[in-house]
Amino acid sequence: MDNRFYECQARHAGYSLVAGIDEAGRGPLAGPVVAAAVILPEHSVLEGVTDSKRMSEKAREQAFPLIETEAIDISLSVVGSKEIDRINILQATRKAMRQAVLTLDPQPDYLLIDGTQSVDLPIHQRCITKGDRLSLSISAASVLAKVYRDSIMRSYHALYPQYGFSSNKGYGTSRHIEALVRYGPCRIHRLSFRRVLT
């Protein structure tokens, strides 16, 4: 299936500004969740851009400026670990997605969202399971969110090198768990996540 199929469907239904939405960082034990929103022109191609998890780190970082250049607009939103603990990761993810959409200029009239959770906005939207593989605009959003979050986690590594954030990006690797046992959590750990306090 063409990776612009869902965008074309929306445009054929009369919508003109279609935004792809995705997030990075729902599963880690530390760090923020980051959402990205991207409005691409109708005939965008973006060769090699797909689900960020299927791309190498180098390919993602090379794609980031290409997406920025190609897009009508992009937006990134960050919700930190304290807020994740306060409202839970699902609501934090939805909050980040909502903020990302609200800061797009121009505002989209249709949203394509990776997964099953809608965004709390009065904009027509469609949730797509595995959307980061099926929709070019969602793929682009997945790359932006992943690259941006990885850069945040590398900066945290400089502050807390004992946890290995530059390599694990906050995910629960064996080294990360061992560091938690030895040092306890730091200020960016998600204390509401069961594995952080075991």
ZIZIHU-V307162 format. One record per helix or strand of 2 or more residues. SS is the DSSP state (A for helix, B for strand). FROM is the first residue (numbers start at 1). LEN is the number of residues. If there is no record, write none. Layout:
ss->[SS;SS]
from->[FROM;FROM]
len->[LEN;LEN]
//
This chain:
ss->[A;B;B;A;A;B;A;A;B;B;A;A;A;A;A;A]
from->[5;18;33;52;57;73;81;89;110;124;131;136;161;165;174;194]
len->[8;7;7;3;14;7;7;14;5;5;4;24;3;4;10;4]
//
